[in-house]
């Protein structure tokens, strides 16, 4: 257990596993959001392709796989919209703060 003298001596207590002065991962939040949006787009495109294959009678595209892919696509899109709504709400809250 660290005492108050340790804190005063310059060692800081940070989140678990993070060393003081450690560099943040490159890209940060913007890169994570971009990667997530690319993933949602990919899932939607795959679901659309699978649906088209089923409609054209491809034997490898059975109804169960098509339905699961469409549901995964829908869940991913709804999660993305919810994140966007939270970000917009946070932005509006910050903009409405008095100076």
C-alpha positions, 0 to 999 in steps of 0.5 A, a space after each residue: 500500500 502506498 503512503 502519502 509520501 509516495 504520492 508527494 514524491 512524484 509517483 502518481 496512482 493511475 488506472 490499473 495497468 497504465 504507467 504514468 507518462 505512457 503514450 496513448 494508443 495511436 488514433 484514439 476515439 476517432 479511429 475506433 469510431 471509424 473502425 466500428 462504422 466500417 465493421 457495421 457497413 461490412 456486416 450490412 453489405 454481407 447480409 445484403 449479398 447473402 439475401 440477394 444470393 438466397 433470392 437468386 436460388 443459391 443453395 449455399 444461402 439458406 433461409 436461416 443464415 440469411 435471417 441471422 445475417 439480417 438480424 446481426 446487421 440490424 443490431 449493429 446498425 441500431 447500436 451505431 445509431 444509439 452511440 451517435 445519439 449519445 454523442 449528439 446529446 453529450 455535445 448539446 449538454 456541453 454547448 448548453 453549459 454556462 460559461 
